[in-house]
Amino acid sequence: MSKVIKTNAMRLLDTQKIAYEVLAYDISDELLDGISVCEKIGVKYNEMFKTLVAIGKQNGVVVFVVGVDGELDLKKAAEACLEKKIEMLPVKELLSTVGYLKGGCSPIGMKKKFPVYIDESSKELLHMYVNGGKKGITLKVAPNELLDATNGKFVDIKRI
């Protein structure tokens, strides 16, 4: 695979002197869902996390990081960000709002600093994997380091 060009997410981690590892994978088959990516790079499902962007009436745009082996519980997510209700941001608004495309959305290095809520299940891990800011790029980072990089908060947001 060719040399990986730094993304905003990587530049931000570099600036904050946060250790991370880049894992690149082939996207020619267009299988970009979290489970497929786990299989491509050989990581456990519970270690891979997806970035979901939602919007609430009170606080606006909010970012959630939840395991690919589960789903975001919208009720728990709304409670975490002190909203009565949240809705997922329409995909067509993703690039203009956060600066990333679907399949390449990282919780790190967005256009603006949005509140970030990371599922508390990640606290149990030595490292976790999140999108690196571009399709075909995943970043391995320690959960506490991701928390620092995003100024995030660990919360229970996974549907059981």
Secondary structure, DSSP 8 states (H G I E B T S, - for coil): -------HHHHHHHHTT---EEEE---TT---SHHHHHHHHT--GGGBEEEEEEEETTTEEEEEEEETTS-B-HHHHHHHTT-S-EEE--GGGHHHHHS--TT---SSS-SS---EEEEGGGGG-S-EEEE-SSTTEEEEE-HHHHHHHHT-EEE--B--
